[in-house]
């Protein structure tokens, strides 16, 4: 069974939550063990740690982390995406408070039944549960869950702002030293953005851009692209070379973005009385990739391919073309079946001595599909 890029991406985003919760569970168990010292000093409301209980506890806490990650990534992020930071925090706190109550209600009696080797429905189990609710052990458990939650939510926010791949690369140190890579770049520029900004005003135009970027995101994920930069109304999308040419991902991304926007046309017209359109250029080449910045670190690409792609994109208006790609990239793609290709005039781009062969790409039957 083939896993879609969206499912794979979400799974990779959720997995760190389980790891964070497991790590903090180990830390707190070690602290608790060190503080108690002798197992006979365990409070009556606490469960004595045995290998069986330890395995259950660590498995349970990891599953809780994965549950929190799933709720955060699949539901709460979307639910509170346009809410203020304070609204997010308070709302999520209340939601997780309820979830934690259910988790403790389910897991504590099971752990007691394992400890005492009796049925989970035995009166002794529930008597100990009531004692636990009003004990220091319960408070300690809530604090442990709270700390784990805090760090996992911080991870979620940082990952959301930096991008999952960027955060992972920082942690692994992949680009701590500059490396040479072959990458594909697509420069996507909104048409008539200046006129739109003047018509909407700064605040409403900002909301317009937020909706525009959000509606393009699924197509980027679906085609394994990575957002390198948002520059005003322009998006720079990048692919590892193999991922970009696989099944024409870099080309399909453009037309999937168009299709996703078209589905929201009525919403844009109702909300802003404007529908955004865009043009793009795609090219590939060697770049040097590494961490850069003194006051703010980021993963940075340098290379002629970025300047070349930007200049190719600038020709879209001249040729009245929505998508232009270089011949160098075209040679690595298989566009004979679903696309029409029209060769443009050979161009000598500004700052380059050698001319570049360019092609306009259109999808067959696109208008009918839309």
KEKE-3310 file (N, C-alpha, C; in steps of 0.2 Angstrom, whole numbers, plus 5000, padded with zeros to 4 digits):
npx = (5004:5003:5009:5003:5010:5005:5000:5012:5020:5012:5013:5027:5027:5020:5026:5038:5031:5028:5041:5046:5037:5040:5053:5053:5045:5054:5064:5057:5053:5065:5069:5060:5062:5075:5072:5064:5071:5072:5061:5051:5047:5037:5023:5006:4996:5003:5009:5018:5034:5037:5045:5035:5025:5032:5035:5022:5019:5028:5025:5012:5013:5020:5011:5001:5008:5009:4995:4992:5000:4993:4981:4984:4991:4982:4969:4968:4977:4972:4959:4962:4969:4968:4966:4970:4985:4983:4970:4972:4980:4973:4961:4967:4972:4961:4955:4965:4966:4954:4956:4967:4961:4952:4962:4969:4959:4956:4969:4975:4967:4969:4983:4984:4977:4985:4996:4991:4986:4973:4955:4951:4939:4937:4933:4944:4953:4946:4945:4958:4960:4952:4958:4970:4966:4966:4978:4996:5003:4994:4995:5008:5008:5000:5008:5019:5013:5009:5022:5027:5017:5019:5032:5030:5020:5028:5037:5029:5024:5037:5041:5030:5033:5046:5046:5045:5056:5066:5068:5071:5083:5091:5092:5099:5110:5113:5116:5126:5139:5142:5135:5135:5122:5110:5096:5079:5070:5055:5048:5035:5024:5012:4999:4997:4998:5001:4991:4980:4984:4983:4969:4963:4969:4981:4979:4968:4973:4984:4977:4971:4983:4987:4976:4978:4991:4988:4979:4987:4995:4992:4994:5007:5013:5007:5014:5027:5035:5045:5043:5053:5055:5044:5041:5035:5022:5026:5031:5044:5048:5055:5063:5072:5082:5078:5066:5059:5058:5052:5038:5034:5033:5037:5031:5017:5014:5012:5000:4991:4991:4984:4972:4967:4966:4956:4945:4941:4937:4924:4923:4934:4929:4918:4923:4933:4931:4940:4950:4964:4977:4992:5009:5023:5040:5051:5066:5082:5097:5114:5117:5124:5121:5117:5118:5115:5117:5118:5110:5099:5096:5095:5091:5100:5101:5112:5117:5118:5107:5096:5095:5094:5081:5073:5074:5069:5056:5052:5050:5037:5027:5030:5029:5016:5013:5009:5017:5034:5048:5065:5075:5085:5079:5067:5072:5074:5061:5045:5034:5026:5013:5002:5003:5005:5018:5027:5039:5049:5055:5073:5082:5093:5098:5098:5113:5119:5130:5128:5114:5098:5087:5070:5053:5036:5023:5008:4993:4985:4968:4965:4956:4944:4944:4944)
npy = (4994:5011:5025:5041:5057:5067:5060:5053:5065:5070:5059:5060:5072:5069:5059:5064:5070:5058:5054:5065:5064:5052:5053:5063:5056:5046:5054:5060:5048:5043:5054:5053:5040:5042:5051:5045:5033:5021:5008:5005:5016:5022:5031:5028:5031:5030:5020:5005:5003:4991:4979:4976:4985:4997:4995:4996:5009:5017:5013:5018:5032:5035:5033:5042:5054:5052:5053:5066:5073:5069:5075:5088:5091:5086:5091:5102:5112:5116:5120:5131:5140:5153:5160:5171:5171:5170:5165:5153:5146:5146:5139:5127:5122:5119:5109:5099:5097:5091:5079:5074:5071:5060:5051:5048:5043:5031:5025:5024:5015:5003:5001:4999:4987:4979:4980:4975:4963:4960:4961:4975:4980:4978:4983:4988:4993:5005:5012:5015:5023:5034:5039:5042:5053:5064:5066:5070:5063:5063:5077:5078:5070:5077:5088:5083:5078:5091:5098:5089:5092:5105:5106:5099:5106:5118:5113:5110:5123:5129:5121:5123:5136:5137:5126:5109:5101:5110:5112:5099:5098:5107:5101:5089:5094:5094:5104:5111:5112:5119:5112:5104:5103:5097:5105:5108:5123:5133:5148:5157:5169:5181:5188:5205:5210:5222:5231:5224:5225:5239:5241:5233:5237:5238:5230:5221:5215:5208:5198:5192:5187:5178:5168:5165:5159:5148:5141:5136:5127:5113:5107:5109:5101:5088:5086:5084:5096:5109:5124:5137:5151:5165:5179:5193:5194:5183:5166:5154:5139:5123:5108:5093:5086:5073:5070:5080:5078:5066:5058:5069:5079:5093:5100:5096:5101:5115:5115:5109:5118:5128:5122:5120:5133:5137:5130:5137:5149:5156:5159:5168:5178:5182:5186:5195:5201:5198:5188:5178:5175:5167:5166:5157:5151:5137:5129:5121:5117:5117:5121:5129:5124:5128:5133:5149:5166:5177:5184:5178:5161:5152:5140:5141:5144:5146:5151:5151:5146:5151:5165:5164:5157:5166:5176:5170:5169:5182:5183:5179:5188:5195:5185:5181:5170:5157:5147:5144:5134:5128:5122:5113:5107:5102:5091:5081:5077:5069:5074:5071:5065:5072:5085:5100:5107:5122:5129:5143:5159:5160:5165:5177:5179:5193:5197:5185:5176:5166:5160:5154:5141:5141:5135:5135:5128:5119:5112:5098:5099:5107:5118:5112:5104:5113)
npz = (5000:4995:5003:5005:5002:5010:5021:5025:5029:5040:5049:5051:5058:5069:5076:5084:5095:5103:5106:5113:5125:5130:5133:5143:5152:5156:5162:5173:5180:5184:5192:5202:5207:5212:5222:5231:5234:5243:5239:5248:5253:5245:5242:5249:5239:5227:5214:5215:5207:5195:5184:5175:5177:5174:5160:5155:5159:5152:5139:5139:5141:5130:5120:5124:5121:5107:5104:5109:5099:5087:5089:5090:5077:5067:5071:5081:5076:5064:5068:5077:5069:5064:5076:5090:5099:5113:5114:5108:5117:5129:5125:5121:5132:5141:5133:5133:5147:5149:5142:5148:5161:5157:5152:5164:5172:5165:5164:5177:5185:5178:5179:5193:5195:5188:5197:5209:5205:5203:5197:5187:5190:5204:5220:5228:5219:5215:5226:5229:5219:5221:5233:5227:5219:5228:5232:5234:5224:5214:5210:5207:5196:5187:5185:5179:5167:5162:5160:5150:5140:5138:5133:5121:5114:5113:5104:5093:5089:5086:5076:5067:5063:5058:5050:5047:5041:5041:5055:5059:5052:5058:5071:5068:5062:5049:5040:5046:5042:5026:5012:4995:4984:4972:4967:4963:4959:4961:4957:4962:4958:4962:4951:4947:4960:4966:4962:4968:4982:4984:4982:4992:5004:5017:5029:5026:5014:5020:5026:5015:5009:5018:5017:5004:5004:5012:5005:4995:5001:5002:4990:4988:4998:4994:4982:4987:4989:4996:5006:5003:5005:5009:5000:5001:4990:4984:4982:4985:4981:4984:4979:4983:4970:4965:4971:4965:4951:4951:4945:4939:4949:4952:4941:4942:4954:4952:4944:4952:4963:4956:4953:4966:4971:4962:4967:4978:4973:4973:4987:4988:4980:4987:4999:4997:4984:4974:4964:4966:4955:4948:4942:4936:4937:4933:4937:4938:4947:4954:4971:4985:5002:5018:5036:5041:5047:5061:5071:5069:5064:5049:5036:5022:5004:4991:4975:4957:4951:4958:4955:4941:4939:4945:4935:4924:4928:4927:4914:4911:4910:4898:4888:4891:4898:4909:4915:4914:4910:4911:4897:4902:4913:4908:4900:4909:4913:4910:4900:4890:4889:4897:4895:4886:4876:4873:4863:4867:4862:4861:4875:4881:4897:4909:4915:4912:4900:4891:4881:4885:4883:4883:4889:4887:4897:4897:4904:4897:4893:4904:4906:4904:4915:4926)
capx = (5000:5007:5008:5003:5015:5002:5000:5019:5022:5009:5016:5033:5026:5017:5031:5042:5027:5029:5048:5046:5033:5044:5060:5051:5043:5060:5067:5053:5053:5072:5069:5055:5066:5081:5070:5061:5077:5070:5054:5046:5045:5032:5017:5001:4993:5007:5010:5025:5036:5039:5046:5028:5022:5037:5033:5015:5019:5032:5021:5006:5015:5022:5004:4998:5012:5006:4988:4992:5003:4988:4976:4987:4992:4976:4963:4968:4981:4967:4954:4964:4974:4967:4964:4975:4989:4980:4964:4975:4983:4968:4957:4970:4973:4955:4954:4969:4964:4948:4958:4971:4957:4950:4968:4971:4953:4957:4975:4977:4964:4972:4990:4983:4975:4992:5000:4988:4984:4966:4951:4950:4932:4938:4932:4950:4956:4943:4946:4965:4959:4949:4964:4975:4964:4967:4985:5002:5005:4990:4997:5014:5006:4997:5014:5023:5009:5009:5028:5028:5013:5022:5038:5028:5017:5033:5040:5024:5025:5043:5041:5026:5035:5052:5045:5047:5062:5071:5069:5075:5090:5095:5094:5104:5116:5114:5119:5130:5144:5139:5135:5133:5116:5106:5089:5074:5066:5050:5047:5028:5022:5005:4998:4993:4998:5001:4984:4976:4985:4980:4962:4961:4971:4986:4976:4964:4978:4987:4972:4971:4989:4986:4972:4981:4996:4985:4976:4992:4999:4991:4997:5015:5014:5005:5020:5034:5039:5046:5043:5060:5054:5039:5044:5029:5017:5030:5033:5049:5047:5061:5063:5077:5081:5075:5059:5055:5057:5048:5031:5033:5030:5038:5026:5011:5013:5009:4993:4987:4990:4979:4966:4965:4963:4950:4940:4940:4935:4918:4925:4938:4925:4913:4926:4938:4929:4945:4952:4971:4980:4999:5013:5029:5045:5055:5073:5086:5105:5118:5117:5127:5116:5120:5115:5118:5114:5121:5105:5093:5098:5090:5094:5101:5103:5116:5119:5116:5100:5090:5095:5091:5074:5069:5074:5065:5049:5051:5048:5030:5023:5032:5026:5009:5014:5008:5022:5039:5053:5071:5076:5089:5074:5063:5076:5073:5054:5041:5028:5022:5006:4997:5005:5007:5025:5028:5046:5049:5061:5079:5083:5100:5095:5102:5119:5122:5133:5125:5107:5094:5081:5064:5047:5029:5020:5001:4991:4980:4961:4965:4950:4938:4945:4942)
capy = (5000:5017:5030:5048:5062:5071:5055:5053:5071:5070:5054:5062:5077:5067:5055:5068:5070:5052:5054:5070:5062:5046:5056:5066:5051:5043:5058:5060:5042:5043:5058:5050:5034:5045:5055:5040:5029:5014:5007:5004:5023:5024:5033:5023:5032:5029:5013:5003:5001:4984:4979:4975:4992:5001:4994:4998:5016:5020:5012:5022:5039:5036:5033:5048:5059:5052:5055:5073:5075:5068:5080:5094:5091:5085:5095:5109:5117:5119:5124:5138:5143:5160:5163:5174:5166:5169:5160:5146:5143:5144:5134:5120:5120:5116:5103:5094:5096:5086:5073:5071:5068:5054:5047:5046:5039:5025:5021:5022:5009:4997:5000:4997:4980:4975:4980:4970:4957:4959:4964:4982:4982:4977:4989:4990:4997:5011:5015:5018:5028:5040:5041:5045:5060:5069:5065:5073:5059:5066:5083:5076:5067:5083:5093:5079:5079:5098:5099:5086:5095:5112:5105:5096:5112:5122:5110:5111:5130:5130:5117:5126:5142:5136:5121:5103:5099:5115:5111:5093:5099:5111:5096:5084:5097:5092:5109:5115:5114:5120:5106:5106:5099:5098:5106:5112:5129:5136:5155:5158:5176:5183:5193:5211:5210:5229:5233:5221:5228:5246:5240:5230:5241:5234:5225:5216:5212:5203:5192:5189:5183:5172:5163:5163:5154:5142:5137:5133:5123:5106:5105:5109:5095:5083:5085:5084:5102:5113:5131:5140:5158:5169:5185:5197:5189:5178:5160:5150:5132:5119:5101:5088:5084:5066:5071:5085:5075:5060:5058:5076:5083:5100:5103:5095:5106:5121:5115:5107:5124:5132:5119:5121:5140:5138:5127:5142:5155:5159:5161:5174:5183:5184:5189:5200:5203:5197:5181:5178:5171:5167:5164:5154:5148:5132:5128:5117:5117:5116:5126:5127:5124:5129:5137:5156:5171:5178:5185:5173:5156:5149:5136:5146:5142:5151:5148:5154:5144:5155:5171:5162:5155:5173:5180:5167:5170:5188:5183:5176:5193:5196:5179:5180:5163:5155:5143:5143:5130:5128:5115:5109:5104:5098:5085:5076:5076:5065:5078:5070:5063:5076:5092:5103:5111:5126:5132:5151:5162:5159:5171:5179:5182:5198:5195:5179:5177:5161:5160:5149:5138:5141:5132:5136:5122:5120:5105:5096:5099:5111:5122:5108:5101:5118)
capz = (5000:4994:5008:5002:5005:5016:5027:5028:5032:5046:5053:5054:5062:5075:5079:5089:5101:5106:5108:5119:5131:5132:5136:5150:5157:5159:5167:5179:5184:5187:5198:5207:5210:5216:5228:5235:5236:5245:5236:5253:5255:5240:5246:5248:5233:5222:5212:5216:5200:5194:5177:5171:5178:5170:5153:5154:5160:5147:5133:5139:5140:5123:5116:5126:5117:5100:5104:5109:5093:5082:5090:5088:5070:5063:5073:5084:5072:5059:5072:5080:5065:5063:5082:5093:5103:5120:5113:5107:5123:5134:5123:5121:5139:5143:5129:5135:5154:5149:5139:5153:5166:5154:5152:5171:5174:5162:5165:5184:5188:5175:5183:5200:5194:5187:5203:5214:5201:5204:5192:5187:5193:5211:5225:5231:5214:5214:5233:5228:5214:5225:5237:5222:5216:5233:5235:5231:5219:5208:5209:5203:5189:5183:5184:5174:5161:5160:5157:5144:5136:5137:5128:5115:5111:5110:5098:5088:5087:5082:5069:5062:5061:5055:5045:5050:5038:5043:5062:5059:5049:5063:5076:5066:5060:5042:5036:5050:5037:5019:5007:4988:4982:4966:4969:4959:4962:4957:4959:4961:4959:4961:4946:4949:4967:4968:4962:4973:4988:4984:4982:4998:5009:5020:5033:5022:5010:5024:5027:5008:5008:5023:5014:4998:5005:5015:5000:4991:5005:5001:4983:4989:5002:4990:4977:4990:4989:5003:5005:5005:5007:5007:4999:4999:4987:4980:4986:4982:4982:4982:4979:4981:4963:4963:4973:4961:4944:4952:4943:4937:4955:4952:4937:4944:4960:4949:4942:4958:4966:4952:4954:4973:4971:4958:4971:4983:4969:4976:4994:4987:4977:4992:5005:4994:4978:4970:4964:4965:4950:4948:4936:4939:4933:4936:4934:4943:4947:4960:4976:4992:5007:5025:5041:5040:5051:5067:5076:5067:5060:5044:5031:5016:4998:4987:4968:4951:4949:4960:4951:4934:4940:4946:4929:4920:4930:4925:4907:4910:4907:4891:4884:4893:4900:4916:4918:4910:4913:4906:4894:4906:4917:4903:4898:4915:4914:4905:4900:4883:4890:4900:4895:4879:4877:4867:4864:4867:4859:4865:4879:4885:4903:4912:4919:4909:4894:4887:4881:4889:4880:4888:4886:4891:4899:4899:4905:4892:4896:4910:4906:4906:4922:4930)
cpx = (5004:5005:5008:5008:5012:5002:5007:5021:5019:5012:5023:5033:5024:5022:5035:5038:5028:5036:5049:5043:5037:5050:5058:5049:5049:5064:5063:5053:5060:5072:5065:5059:5071:5078:5067:5066:5075:5062:5049:5044:5040:5026:5011:4997:4996:5008:5017:5028:5039:5041:5040:5025:5026:5035:5027:5015:5022:5028:5015:5007:5017:5015:5001:5001:5009:4999:4988:4995:4997:4983:4978:4988:4986:4970:4964:4972:4976:4961:4956:4969:4974:4965:4971:4979:4986:4974:4967:4977:4978:4963:4960:4971:4967:4954:4958:4968:4958:4951:4963:4967:4954:4956:4969:4965:4954:4963:4977:4974:4967:4979:4989:4981:4981:4996:4998:4986:4977:4962:4951:4944:4932:4937:4939:4954:4953:4944:4953:4964:4957:4955:4969:4973:4965:4974:4990:5004:5001:4993:5004:5013:5004:5003:5018:5020:5010:5016:5029:5023:5016:5027:5035:5024:5022:5036:5035:5024:5031:5043:5036:5029:5042:5051:5049:5054:5068:5073:5073:5082:5094:5097:5099:5110:5118:5118:5123:5136:5141:5140:5133:5127:5113:5099:5085:5071:5061:5048:5040:5026:5015:5004:4994:4993:4998:4994:4979:4977:4982:4972:4959:4963:4976:4983:4972:4968:4982:4983:4972:4977:4989:4982:4975:4987:4994:4982:4981:4996:4998:4994:5004:5016:5013:5011:5027:5038:5040:5046:5049:5059:5047:5042:5038:5024:5020:5032:5039:5049:5053:5060:5070:5076:5077:5068:5055:5054:5052:5041:5029:5031:5031:5033:5019:5009:5010:5002:4989:4986:4984:4972:4963:4962:4957:4944:4937:4938:4929:4919:4929:4934:4920:4917:4930:4936:4935:4947:4959:4973:4988:5002:5019:5034:5049:5061:5077:5094:5108:5118:5121:5122:5119:5117:5119:5114:5117:5115:5099:5096:5093:5095:5094:5103:5107:5118:5116:5109:5095:5089:5092:5084:5070:5069:5069:5057:5047:5049:5041:5026:5024:5029:5019:5008:5013:5014:5028:5045:5059:5071:5080:5084:5070:5066:5075:5066:5051:5034:5024:5015:5001:4998:5006:5013:5026:5035:5045:5055:5067:5081:5090:5098:5100:5107:5122:5124:5129:5117:5104:5088:5075:5058:5041:5026:5013:4998:4985:4973:4960:4958:4944:4938:4942:4935)
cpy = (5006:5022:5037:5052:5066:5066:5054:5059:5071:5065:5056:5068:5075:5063:5058:5069:5064:5052:5059:5067:5056:5048:5059:5061:5047:5047:5059:5054:5041:5048:5056:5044:5037:5048:5050:5035:5022:5013:5006:5011:5026:5026:5028:5024:5031:5021:5011:5001:4994:4984:4979:4982:4997:5001:4997:5006:5019:5019:5017:5029:5040:5037:5040:5054:5058:5054:5063:5076:5074:5073:5087:5096:5091:5089:5102:5114:5120:5123:5131:5142:5150:5164:5166:5169:5165:5164:5153:5142:5141:5139:5127:5118:5116:5110:5098:5092:5090:5079:5070:5067:5061:5049:5044:5041:5032:5021:5019:5016:5002:4996:4997:4989:4976:4974:4975:4963:4955:4962:4972:4985:4981:4983:4992:4995:5004:5015:5018:5024:5035:5043:5045:5052:5066:5069:5069:5069:5062:5072:5082:5074:5073:5087:5089:5079:5086:5100:5096:5089:5102:5111:5103:5102:5117:5120:5111:5118:5132:5127:5120:5133:5141:5131:5115:5101:5104:5113:5104:5094:5103:5106:5091:5087:5096:5097:5114:5117:5114:5113:5108:5101:5101:5099:5109:5117:5131:5143:5156:5165:5178:5188:5199:5212:5218:5232:5231:5224:5235:5245:5238:5234:5236:5228:5219:5212:5207:5197:5189:5185:5177:5166:5161:5157:5148:5138:5134:5127:5115:5103:5105:5102:5089:5081:5085:5090:5105:5120:5134:5147:5160:5176:5190:5193:5184:5172:5156:5143:5128:5112:5098:5086:5078:5067:5075:5082:5069:5061:5066:5081:5090:5103:5102:5099:5112:5121:5112:5113:5128:5129:5120:5128:5141:5135:5133:5149:5159:5162:5168:5180:5186:5188:5195:5204:5203:5190:5181:5173:5172:5165:5161:5152:5142:5130:5124:5118:5116:5122:5124:5129:5124:5133:5144:5161:5171:5179:5180:5168:5154:5145:5140:5143:5147:5147:5151:5152:5148:5162:5169:5160:5162:5177:5177:5168:5177:5189:5181:5182:5195:5191:5178:5173:5162:5151:5142:5139:5130:5122:5111:5104:5099:5091:5079:5074:5072:5069:5077:5068:5068:5083:5094:5108:5115:5130:5140:5153:5161:5165:5171:5182:5187:5195:5188:5180:5172:5161:5154:5147:5138:5138:5134:5129:5123:5113:5104:5096:5102:5115:5118:5105:5107:5120)
cpz = (5000:4999:5004:5005:5011:5022:5030:5031:5039:5051:5056:5058:5069:5079:5085:5095:5106:5110:5114:5125:5134:5136:5143:5155:5160:5164:5173:5183:5187:5193:5204:5211:5214:5222:5233:5238:5237:5242:5242:5255:5250:5244:5244:5241:5227:5220:5212:5209:5200:5186:5173:5171:5174:5163:5151:5154:5154:5140:5133:5138:5133:5119:5118:5121:5110:5099:5104:5102:5087:5083:5088:5081:5066:5064:5075:5080:5067:5063:5074:5075:5064:5070:5085:5097:5110:5119:5112:5113:5128:5132:5123:5128:5142:5139:5132:5143:5154:5147:5144:5159:5163:5154:5159:5173:5171:5164:5172:5186:5184:5178:5190:5200:5192:5193:5208:5211:5203:5198:5193:5190:5201:5215:5227:5226:5214:5221:5232:5223:5217:5229:5233:5220:5221:5236:5231:5225:5212:5206:5205:5196:5184:5181:5178:5167:5158:5157:5151:5138:5134:5132:5121:5111:5109:5104:5092:5085:5083:5076:5064:5059:5056:5049:5047:5047:5041:5051:5063:5057:5054:5069:5074:5063:5053:5038:5040:5046:5030:5015:5000:4987:4975:4968:4963:4962:4958:4961:4957:4962:4957:4955:4949:4956:4970:4968:4967:4980:4989:4985:4989:5004:5013:5024:5030:5017:5013:5025:5020:5007:5012:5020:5008:4999:5008:5010:4995:4994:5003:4995:4984:4993:4998:4985:4980:4990:4996:5001:5008:5008:5005:5006:4997:4996:4983:4985:4982:4985:4980:4983:4979:4974:4961:4965:4968:4954:4945:4950:4941:4943:4954:4947:4939:4950:4957:4948:4947:4962:4963:4953:4961:4974:4968:4962:4976:4979:4972:4983:4993:4985:4982:4997:5002:4988:4973:4970:4962:4959:4950:4942:4939:4934:4937:4933:4940:4942:4953:4964:4982:4997:5014:5029:5040:5045:5058:5073:5075:5062:5055:5039:5025:5010:4994:4980:4963:4949:4952:4956:4944:4934:4941:4939:4924:4921:4928:4918:4906:4908:4900:4886:4886:4894:4907:4919:4913:4913:4908:4903:4898:4911:4913:4901:4903:4916:4909:4905:4893:4884:4892:4899:4887:4881:4871:4868:4863:4864:4864:4868:4882:4891:4906:4916:4917:4902:4889:4887:4884:4885:4885:4884:4890:4892:4901:4900:4900:4896:4902:4911:4908:4913:4927:4929)
residu = (UNK:UNK:UNK:UNK:UNK:UNK:UNK:UNK:UNK:UNK:UNK:UNK:UNK:UNK:UNK:UNK:UNK:UNK:UNK:UNK:UNK:UNK:UNK:UNK:UNK:UNK:UNK:UNK:UNK:UNK:UNK:UNK:UNK:UNK:UNK:UNK:UNK:UNK:UNK:UNK:UNK:UNK:UNK:UNK:UNK:UNK:UNK:UNK:UNK:UNK:UNK:UNK:UNK:UNK:UNK:UNK:UNK:UNK:UNK:UNK:UNK:UNK:UNK:UNK:UNK:UNK:UNK:UNK:UNK:UNK:UNK:UNK:UNK:UNK:UNK:UNK:UNK:UNK:UNK:UNK:UNK:UNK:UNK:UNK:UNK:UNK:UNK:UNK:UNK:UNK:UNK:UNK:UNK:UNK:UNK:UNK:UNK:UNK:UNK:UNK:UNK:UNK:UNK:UNK:UNK:UNK:UNK:UNK:UNK:UNK:UNK:UNK:UNK:UNK:UNK:UNK:UNK:UNK:UNK:UNK:UNK:UNK:UNK:UNK:UNK:UNK:UNK:UNK:UNK:UNK:UNK:UNK:UNK:UNK:UNK:UNK:UNK:UNK:UNK:UNK:UNK:UNK:UNK:UNK:UNK:UNK:UNK:UNK:UNK:UNK:UNK:UNK:UNK:UNK:UNK:UNK:UNK:UNK:UNK:UNK:UNK:UNK:UNK:UNK:UNK:UNK:UNK:UNK:UNK:UNK:UNK:UNK:UNK:UNK:UNK:UNK:UNK:UNK:UNK:UNK:UNK:UNK:UNK:UNK:UNK:UNK:UNK:UNK:UNK:UNK:UNK:UNK:UNK:UNK:UNK:UNK:UNK:UNK:UNK:UNK:UNK:UNK:UNK:UNK:UNK:UNK:UNK:UNK:UNK:UNK:UNK:UNK:UNK:UNK:UNK:UNK:UNK:UNK:UNK:UNK:UNK:UNK:UNK:UNK:UNK:UNK:UNK:UNK:UNK:UNK:UNK:UNK:UNK:UNK:UNK:UNK:UNK:UNK:UNK:UNK:UNK:UNK:UNK:UNK:UNK:UNK:UNK:UNK:UNK:UNK:UNK:UNK:UNK:UNK:UNK:UNK:UNK:UNK:UNK:UNK:UNK:UNK:UNK:UNK:UNK:UNK:UNK:UNK:UNK:UNK:UNK:UNK:UNK:UNK:UNK:UNK:UNK:UNK:UNK:UNK:UNK:UNK:UNK:UNK:UNK:UNK:UNK:UNK:UNK:UNK:UNK:UNK:UNK:UNK:UNK:UNK:UNK:UNK:UNK:UNK:UNK:UNK:UNK:UNK:UNK:UNK:UNK:UNK:UNK:UNK:UNK:UNK:UNK:UNK:UNK:UNK:UNK:UNK:UNK:UNK:UNK:UNK:UNK:UNK:UNK:UNK:UNK:UNK:UNK:UNK:UNK:UNK:UNK:UNK:UNK:UNK:UNK:UNK:UNK:UNK:UNK:UNK:UNK:UNK:UNK:UNK:UNK:UNK:UNK:UNK:UNK:UNK:UNK:UNK:UNK:UNK:UNK:UNK:UNK:UNK:UNK:UNK:UNK:UNK:UNK:UNK:UNK:UNK:UNK:UNK)
# end
